[in-house]
Amino acid sequence: MLGLVLCSYLSLASTTFSVSLKQVHSNPNQNLKNSHKDGIDADLTNYYNSQYTGSMIIGSNNQSFNLIFDTSSPWIWVLNSTTNAPKMSSKFNCILSLTCRYATQSSGDFIKGEYFAFSKNINVEGIIASDYISFPNSRVVNQSFLIMNEEHADLLAGVSIDGVCGLSLRNGNKSPTLLKHLKKTGLIEREIFSLYLHSNPEAYEEEGSEILFGGINPNKKIGNFVNVTVDDSPYWEAKLTNIFMIAGNTSSEINKNASRVVFDSGIHTLKMPKVDFILLTKSLKQDFGLSCSYLAFAKNTYSCNCEDGNIKAFPNITFVIGTTVLTIPPSQYLMIKKNNCILLIDSFTVLETTQGNYEEKEDLSNKPNGDPENYIVLGTPFFRSYYSVFDADNMTISFAQPVKQKKQLVTSLELVYLIFGIFIFILFCSLVVCTVRIWTNKNENTKKESVNFDHIITDRSASGASYRPIN
């Protein structure tokens, strides 16, 4: 209830005051404190904070796919091998796998499946099949998934993925979700998975991003969990109570239009209704004194000035979800490019420029399955701020502070330059040493020849010999 008290206080107070969020303790989830067990884990690759992907093996012949683990999609889906595009994606060939089976009707016709991906306005259609699905330390038997048809292949154009591993609560078909199937087959004891997203693309192995099915990794989080109760919905969604921003002694409440929030690990921004987004950007300028505007060359992209990447003036954005207070720091919702800080926040309405004039256009690529003015979608900038546990058994999502992420001393490219520089330095030193040795040896030989010549002259003089010039 303390979160609601804080929200009431914010609505009555003036726009300049101090609030210590460390004093807020929201619904600690005691059930998760000692629930760690060996689960099924998969390392995730961070592609410049725009998408997090992991490897999945399908079929008896070990066909490998690079998938996004998406909490707002219900199905696993990959491209059919008969599709022509995109060229860089891996495609599944059911014929090559001895264990692949198409779902068929009594007439022998294939059973088709389809779903609407939340917040992406994507209708995915394909043939339902089942096969082995392998993770690094386990194999799932007879997991259902979609083999996507040709007409939807262009969905993967421009992205470095081969498909999606859907992790929403349920799908529109009677087929069990991956999480339910893992529990049903005894591979996990609880219908939960935990998600850790690192903000450094160079982090790997123990330091890197991961998803863990059936357990919690205590090495990835700090302190206790707080939990959010989710609705009886196909998606991980909950009631949104309030939004406010705080930087130092300055705060601003967003008189939101949205009343629901959706947790979506498959989108790289925070998505807001147009009204709420306008209120947020106005507050950044008026309340926090930031200079911000739309980028003329990038669709629906908002940027603020930040000299030399200084983000101290940017506020934390706090969402009160139910009675739980969850905060996103500016380091996670900003993409810093020298003197520009690009917001990883946008609206469901796109502002496009036409001959220098902005006009509103509906963004159909990221529209929720419902009224877009009623939802805020929390994407990967939010998940980088917390260690998250999705619990389908208890219909909750629990959050804890992630471990302090170690700063990478050098990136892989910088390491290559460093090694190359060391090699050039060693080569230069070797050349200098060789040159000095050659010069030294030459001098020593010259001295020896001079000494030998002196000895010859001395010897000939002693014997009475004389030198005469040659005519």
Steps between C-alpha positions, in 0.01 A plus 500: 500500500798730540518541123141632495575738785800629306285553189237691698773716645638572155161607367453752782849641530667767291731411215822554700573275797720212605389137511726216612402188310725292727230535765243320284460129571241343272355153552811287557450157348617261768416195286798564275768544767613136503359371173827474306563163339680370198288603206535521125710802413583667173757773445370806319698715259457875536491664157582862594208512748251478212423129529597204716516163328577143596570175320247219469549164328200340327473152350696176502756650261568795733378794292619814680300823536570839651179607675365791701349385832182707491265525799223648284486219242333163573666276242843382395520572130765467232508537122404217268786375282282565195499878559725723294568786740683624691824356367697517826248310714515130583196306386350180636466193281262251657587229244865492612406431863404140577297613802303784339124450474243731346172539685230362271123472499312175447480594132877514485515875453757699694376692803586867476566727792502876534533763769520873549829613656425753769635856448632407156176472297636186333270222390719191474366201311653164429476123519502344846771238548670325791859390546790481743613839628841503662663732749865475613427250778164344413266393223127569483299224334211570262478874547247668269606798293408689184680467169430839346360540151653686209275805523632583848872447430564872458436549873864405559638736237754739649544312830763242591266230628353177367173511692344537842474290815166612642468512879158655560258336740296311243417479132172478316552133423468201731870428457700563820745787514869421533492575874204269562659225291827524693311449825275227359798295381673536837793708376411778745309482829342845488346690213737795527786655310742777593650763274824695533595753232844657514541853363851433368505321161856386574401306814508121463495169691437554874473877449264484203125498445303183558157341528450220752196270487380346825730685735665816624868586478593662835828623349311737272297693758538697822259513793136396522238484231194717463212361298231617261179300464410450134154465350329188372600585145699339219769759565707608799301815580399686815326811628690827463438738791726794429810635324734767631854625441758616754843664463654648814239724666287529187213264424217480253189285493374379164121527492484178309235383261614136507366270771678176409863398466637208296841341561654430160858370473477496121497876444802731547311812610234611743176552307245759617168643384534828312350710780731356765804532277427867432462564875830325570697692236347833606599428859858425395520846345295707741566337837854371449630768263608263225523601135321228301350450154417236240779387272418599143682201349357229730135403522337545841833565675533763773837640606627736770825693523752358747842658470777239503245235593417661837162359617489639854210731411281213378243362746428147613168380358292320760199280430261411780356164393226399736669605823853412389745777415744422217752750365697528177818713520602722207802278431254235377241704309759714317730416212794741525656623177762766585293816568164337427301275731240308302195388697426128483141605554246565227128508437251289310459800269789574266610853420635502148642798320364609161681794342610618842154475659414231755177309465355223712471151359381189675784259578353163405826317562478534878130532581359294790230242450237740631472874548855641474400798713443266794843330514860572584742232381816449704776364277865413551601839654278400792635145526860624504406680822390185688549129544154370404322175589183405309289265711206344314414280799421802720420751222770744610814664370763564766781752478829541683796729449747345253859444602724796441618464147876519471625761263678347203855633498535461124266386227591219265588747225714701738667176608586424136650850463691454826647165393587642158666801666701273731606291198615813310686623810677165544585493128637855520709415807631187327603705196675755724686224687602332174617830354706578812653153495589526131654844553691377807631191320604713203696736725666208679602345166640835382704531816631144460603567140675822608685317776603222264627753244706677766652169598598431136668840465684452824617154401621607155679803646680279746615268221636792286235467231379809323194596297529646158221658303363315202588656169 
